[in-house]
Amino acid sequence: MSSWNEMKRLLPVLMGLALLLVSSTEGWSLPPCANTTAKSMQETQGWDNCFGNLYFETGRFKGDKYVGEFKDGRGHGQGTYIWVYEDKYVGEFRDGIAHGKGTLTLADGRVKAGIWENGRFLYAKKPTPTLVPTLK
């Protein structure tokens, strides 16, 4: 068997291993926050440049969850916010608010993916250009 054929056979395995390695290191860029899990914003005070879990047990956000990066006690950087009614935002946060690239998936299946600013959806991400062959 030629080395090219062997390489073609191994390529899916190598791609799978690379994907596994990349996905398994998600969240490793920052150390875990103290106590790792909090039940209120008061418990996140002192969480700075770390990765943690916040589960709201009481108040107007009761049942909501945030998992991601923290800065100055607030969600900041990459994170996921899941509302008690199962809407989910995955993306960038700034000072505890969706800000930057992100995707909101509503419980009914509708999706808003794009750029967010101060918690408001601005516009959809531009599609990645693909090369289409031209027949002449």
Secondary structure, 3 states (H helix, E strand, C coil): CCHHHHHHHHHHHHHHHHHHHHHHCCCCCCCEEEEEEECCHHHHCCCCCEEEEEECCCCCCCCCEEEEEEECCEEEEEEEEECCCCCEEEEEEECCEEEEEEEEECCCCCEEEEEEECCEEEEECCCCCCCCCCCC
